[in-house]
Amino acid sequence: MSRKRVAPEAPPAEPPAEAVDFEQALEALEGLVERLEGGELPLEQALSAFEEGVRLTRECQRALRAAEQKVAMLTGEGETAEPEPFQAAD
C-alpha cells in the first residue's frame, strides 16, 4: 500500500517589521492616553507622557503613510505606479 506524502504546513507568515512596530507604538500610545486621562500623574510625569505620546503619534503616522503608499503602488496602473506624498485632509 502506498502512502501519500503530505507536505508539512508552512509556518504562518510573520507580519512585516513596520506592522509590528506600528502595533506596538499604538498599544503604547493607548496606554499613555489612559494614564493621562486618569488624572493621577504629577505635572512633570504628565508632561513626559505627553511628549512620548506625541513621538508615538508621529511614528504611527509615518507607518500609516508608508502602508498607504504600498497599497497605492499595488493597486495602481501596473509597474508605472509611483508613491505619492500623502496629504491629510484638514
N, C-alpha and C positions, 0 to 999 in steps of 0.2 A: 504494500500500500504506500503510495507516495504522499508526502506531506507538503502542503502548500506553504511556502515561506511567506511570512508576513513581515513587512518592514517595521522596525520599531518606530514608535511615534516620535516625531521630531519634538524637541522641547519647544515650548511657546516662545515666540519671538519676543525679545526684550524691547521695551519702548526706547526710542531714541533718548540720548542723554539729556537733550534740552527739554523733553517732555517730563522726565523725572525731575529735573531742576525746576521746571515750572510748577509741577505739583507740590514739591517741597516748599518753594517760595510762597505759593498760595496758601498752603497749610500754615506756614509760619505767620503770614500776614493775618490770617483769620484769628490765630491765637493772640496776636498783638492787639487786634481790634477788640477782642473780648476783654483783655486785660485793661485796655484804656477805657472801654465802656463801663467797666466795673467801678471806676472812680476811686479805687483804693490806693493807687500809686502816688507816692510823693512827687512833687513837681519835677525834680531832676530825672527821676526814673521815667515819668510820663514823657518828658521831652526826648529822652534817649529812645524810648519805644516808638515815639512818633517819627523820629529820624530814621530808625530802622524800617518802619513801615513805608516811608517814602522811598527808601532804597529798594525794598522788596517790590513795591508797586511798579517802579521803573523797570526792574528786572522782568517782571511778569509781562509788562507791555512790550518789551523787546522780544520776548519769546513768542508772544501772540503775533507781532508783526512778521517775524520770521516764518511762522507757521502759515500765515495768510499769504505770504509771497510764494511759499512752496505750493499751496493749493492753487493759486493763480497760475503758476507755471504748469502744473499738472493738468489743469482744466483749460488752459489757453489753446491757441491755434498752433498745434504741432510744436516743432522744435524752435519756432521763431518767437515764442513767448519769452518775455524778459521780465524780471522782477521790477516792480514799480514801487516808489515810496508810498507808504500808507499815510493818508491824511484823515485823521479822525474828524467826525462831524462834531461841531460845537454844540 
